[in-house]
Amino acid sequence: MHIPEFDERPKRTSGGGRLWIVGALLALLIFARSIASYVVEVEWWREVGQLQTWFSLILYGVAPVAIAALFSFAVLWLTHARALRFADVRLRDYPWYLKLASLALLVLGVVLALGTVDTWTVVRYFGGRALPVEAASWRDPVFGRPLGFYFFQLPFYQLLLRLVLALSLVSAILFWVAARFWQLRRQFGGFRGPVEIDFRDLGLAGALESKLLRGALAVFLLGLAVSNYLDRYDRLATDHGFMVGVDYVAETITLPLLWVTMASYAIAAVAALFGKLRVLLLVVAVLAVKAIVPSVVNRVYVRPNEISIQRPYIERHIAATRAAYGLTARTREIEFPAVLEGKIDPAAHTPLLENVRLWDWRAFHDTVTQIQALRPYYVFADTDVDRYVIDGRLRQVMLTPRELDVRQLGDARTRWINSHFIYTHGYGLVMAEANRITAEGLPVTLIQDAPPKIRSEERKLTRPELYYGEVTHEP
């Protein structure tokens, strides 16, 4: 009869599970404040019935950066793989290096995306595609582009260009560093023991033979050509002091030179693909001409005859200003006789005279701040003018809310219990008649103090707590 043998030695349990639990608890502790902030945000948006709006804002704010980060990571990972292949290194032979390098490239991709992508520029671009036809009726007199192009499309194209330029430059540097590192590692036997490396050894062996390096340089140069093309449109926003837009020098000198610069970049990009780097001297020469010639023409030719030369461009500037304010097709001239003696019948214009505002909002703000702040941490951020029915009549009033400014608390604001349980909201407001002043020069208040004292029985203040305002940003 066979009796099975049992191993009575205790089995070793893996500590990996415990490490995961400890790591999760540490992450929860580190991000607890951020999680609590998001919970408060969700509850606030749910309270106002706009939770879907909040989720849309999160999506619009994260999606463009996430897409750019993934695209950047893919480009950088392929570049790194080509660099190791160029150095005759197989990634599968170094699994730990592959994992660490992939993580580092992912972080680098996120950094590139955060540094180049503005999420709301992307949102404006896609939102601007639904503009009505009437929005494209006006076009600029220089390039013939509608306003929507400058507000929505041009910033998006410039954003994409920044990402491409940054990726091409970083890819070239990454390829050079990764390939040369592995070449030197093989050359010096894995860096075992003391190693002396001359600066001349840092040059990548066979750099000009790399199609990726030449391609990255060509893409970078083509990106600069596109950048010069888009820079033409920025000339419309150039401030010359006496006018804004394209002037004589920009139209006759700068814009043609931009086309020459674009051509030089394109030629240099094609030459870079074949390893002819001396053609870059052509770009340097063109850039020098572009920097010198416009200023020389402006000083020698334009300034002595500025009024006559710049007149067409000033007229164009005035026409654009009139169009912006709607003064081209919606205005008409009406002649009316001037009345030397104006008379107002007080009986017929009683409501008008009773609502003539005597208080300047700045003086009212300063006065109320002195007599109605009540506590050092209460402030009146702004004063508004409004109209309410008081005692059966429509009256013009000045009103300003009493908000909480946590910055006035000093070090006490950093204590968690103060910011979450004690100093959480402003309280009440001050409302005063806009056309009355007391004998002491103070406003005649309709609502004042805390708790609020209301002079008019028609007005009711049911919720004086102010959790959201112009100053109060934290509940």
Buried (B, 14 or more C-beta within 10 A) or exposed (E): EEEEEEEEEEEEEEEEEEEEEEEEEEEEEEEEEEEEEEEEBEEBBEEEEEBEEBEEBEEBBEEBBBEBBBBBBEBBBEBBBBBBEBBEBEBEEBEEEBEEBBEEBBEBBBBBBEEBBBBEBBBBBEEBEEBEEEBEEBEBEBBEBBBBBBBBBBBBBBBBBBBBBBBBBBBBEBBBBBBBBBBBBEBBEEEEEEEEEEEEBEEBEEBEEBEBBBBBBBBBBBBBBBBBBBBBBEBBEEEBEEBBBBBBBBBBBBBEBBEEBBBBBBBBBEBBEEBBEEBBEBBEEBBEEBEEBBEEBBEEBBEEEBEEBBEEBBEBBEEBEEEEEEEEEEEEEEEEEEEEEEEEEEEEEEEEEBBEBEBEBEEBBEBBBEEBBEEEBBBBBEBEEEEBEBEEEEBBBBBBBBBBBBEBBEEBBEEEEBBEEEBBBBBBBBBBBBBEBEEEEEBEBBBBEBEBEBBBEEBEEEEBEBBEBEBBEBB
